[in-house]
Amino acid sequence: MTLCGVQAAGTTTVASTLLGTLREDARSRQEFFSRTGIAP
C-alpha cells in the first residue's frame, strides 16, 4: 500500500528491509530485535 502526502495526527510510519543473515536466520533476527529494542 502506498500513500503520498497523507498525514494523520499521532501516527508514525516505519519502513524496513532485512538483508543477509537477518533475513535468512530467525535466531539472528530475534537476537537483533531483542538487543535493539525493536518489536518485529
N, C-alpha and C positions, 0 to 999 in steps of 0.2 A: 504494500500500500504506500502510495506517495502523496503527500500533501504539501503544496507550496504556499507560503505566506499565511499559514494558519497559526494563530496564537490563541491559547486558552490560559486563563489565569490559573496559577498554581500547578502547572504541568511542566514536565521535563521530557525531552526526547533523547534517547541514547541509542547509538548505532554501534555495533561491534562485529568484529570478524576474528575468528580463531584460525590460526595457521600452524602448520607443522605439528609438533608433539601435542600442543594443547588441543588441536582439533582431533587428533588420532587416538590419544591416550586419555581415557576418562579419569584415571587415577591422578595423572599430572594436572589435568584440568581442574579437578576438585581441589587439589593442593593449592594451585594458583589462586582460585577463587577464595578459599579459606584464608590464605595469607594476606590477600589484598582487601578482604572485607567486602568483596563484590558478591552479590547474590546472583547465581546463574539463572 
